[in-house]
């Protein structure tokens, strides 16, 4: 991941409501949650929730699918893993005693 891409992702997360939305979606698991349910849980108006979900989707942290008349949102675990990998790629100079499984090995 390039630093510019990571910066855009962190910019999307630099808003408390969006961070709360992402945490709710991570807790919900791959099944996801309807946008209306998220709005109710977080006491955010529906149009505002739509905006936040759009920003998180654009950042590659959330994905959506249609089920009937509803749109279900779920965390994009691949996108989240990419961000975690970016942050921890050089963790503790590769000392697995400190970073454990998060040490990223560069492929040759």
C-alpha positions as CSV (number, residue, x, y, z in Angstrom):
1,X,0.0,0.0,0.0
2,X,1.3,3.4,-0.9
3,X,1.4,6.1,1.8
4,X,-1.0,8.3,-0.2
5,X,-3.6,5.5,-0.2
6,X,-3.1,4.9,3.5
7,X,-3.5,8.7,4.1
8,X,-6.9,8.7,2.3
9,X,-8.0,5.7,4.4
10,X,-7.0,7.4,7.6
11,X,-8.7,10.6,6.5
12,X,-11.9,8.6,6.1
13,X,-11.5,7.3,9.7
14,X,-10.7,10.7,11.1
15,X,-14.3,11.4,11.9
16,X,-15.9,9.9,15.0
17,X,-19.2,8.8,13.4
18,X,-17.4,6.9,10.6
19,X,-15.1,5.2,13.1
20,X,-18.1,4.2,15.1
21,X,-19.8,2.8,12.0
22,X,-16.8,0.8,11.1
23,X,-16.5,-0.6,14.6
24,X,-20.2,-1.6,14.5
25,X,-19.7,-3.4,11.1
26,X,-16.6,-5.2,12.4
27,X,-18.7,-6.4,15.4
28,X,-21.5,-7.5,13.1
29,X,-19.3,-9.8,11.1
30,X,-19.5,-10.7,7.4
31,X,-23.3,-10.8,7.5
32,X,-23.4,-7.0,7.8
33,X,-26.1,-4.7,8.9
34,X,-28.8,-2.6,7.2
35,X,-28.0,1.1,6.9
36,X,-31.2,1.9,8.8
37,X,-30.2,-0.3,11.7
38,X,-26.8,1.3,11.8
39,X,-28.4,4.8,11.8
40,X,-30.7,3.8,14.7
41,X,-27.9,2.2,16.8
42,X,-25.6,5.2,16.4
43,X,-28.4,7.9,16.6
44,X,-27.3,9.3,13.2
45,X,-29.8,10.7,10.7
46,X,-30.3,8.4,7.7
47,X,-28.8,10.9,5.1
48,X,-25.8,11.4,7.3
49,X,-25.3,7.7,7.7
50,X,-25.5,7.3,3.9
51,X,-22.8,9.9,3.5
52,X,-20.5,8.1,6.1
53,X,-21.1,4.7,4.5
54,X,-20.2,6.2,1.0
55,X,-17.0,7.6,2.4
56,X,-16.0,4.3,4.1
57,X,-16.9,2.4,0.9
58,X,-14.8,4.7,-1.2
59,X,-11.9,4.2,1.2
60,X,-12.1,0.4,0.7
61,X,-13.2,-0.4,4.3
62,X,-16.8,-1.2,3.7
63,X,-18.7,-3.1,1.1
64,X,-22.4,-3.3,0.3
65,X,-24.9,-5.7,-1.2
66,X,-28.6,-5.4,-2.0
67,X,-31.1,-7.8,-0.4
68,X,-34.6,-7.0,-1.7
69,X,-35.2,-3.4,-1.0
70,X,-32.5,-3.1,1.6
71,X,-28.8,-2.4,1.3
72,X,-26.6,-4.4,3.7
73,X,-23.2,-3.0,4.6
74,X,-20.3,-5.0,6.0
75,X,-16.7,-4.4,6.8
76,X,-14.3,-5.1,4.0
77,X,-12.0,-7.4,5.9
78,X,-9.5,-7.4,3.1
79,X,-9.3,-3.7,3.1
80,X,-8.9,-3.6,6.9
81,X,-6.1,-6.2,6.7
82,X,-4.3,-4.1,4.1
83,X,-4.3,-1.1,6.5
84,X,-3.1,-3.2,9.4
85,X,-0.4,-4.7,7.2
86,X,0.7,-1.2,6.2
87,X,0.9,-0.1,9.8
88,X,2.7,-3.1,11.0
89,X,4.9,-4.0,8.0
90,X,8.1,-2.7,9.8
91,X,6.9,-3.4,13.3
92,X,9.8,-3.6,15.8
93,X,12.3,-4.3,13.0
94,X,10.7,-7.8,12.5
95,X,11.0,-8.9,16.1
96,X,8.2,-11.5,16.4
97,X,8.4,-11.5,20.2
98,X,6.9,-7.9,20.1
99,X,4.7,-8.0,17.0
100,X,3.9,-11.7,16.8
101,X,1.8,-12.7,13.7
102,X,1.6,-9.1,12.5
103,X,5.2,-9.1,11.1
104,X,4.8,-8.9,7.3
105,X,7.3,-10.9,5.3
106,X,8.3,-9.3,2.0
107,X,8.1,-11.8,-0.8
108,X,11.4,-12.3,-2.7
